[in-house]
Amino acid sequence: NGETLTATITDLDYGTYAMALFQDMDNDGKIERNFIGIPKDPYAFSNNVRPAFKAPSFEDCCFEYSEDENTVEISMIR
């Protein structure tokens, strides 16, 4: 719906990372899934990877975090 969340992380060493996130819609601390395991809560992976049948690999989602490369934009699925 066009809403944006900005998170600033200040204590992370430069390097190669990947991120997976989800929005905990019912605030129970875990991602809700349907009967075949597909997430019902909104979720996302770095590089905006949209998995077809299984969670993506680290290599699919990894990015370099450095002084020059320090912004990651991720769009939620659902």
Residue, then its C-alpha position, 0 to 999 in steps of 0.5 A: n500500500g505504499e507505506t515505507l519503513t526505514a531502519t538504521i543499523t549502526d553497529l554492523d561490520y562491513g561484509t556480505y549479508a542477506m536479510a529475511l523479514f516478515q510482518d508479524m500481523d498477530n504479534d505472536g512472534k512467528i510467521e503464520r503459514n497456510f496448510i502447505g507452508i506458504p507464509k500468510d504474513p507479509y514477508a520479504f528477502s533482500n534483493n527482492v527475491r520472490p521464491a517459487f517453491k522454497a526459501p531462497s539461498f544465501e547466494d540469491c539474497c546476499f548483498e555487500y554492505s560497505e561504506d559506499e554500499n549501505t542502503v538496501e530496499i526491500s519490498m514485502i510480498r503480500 
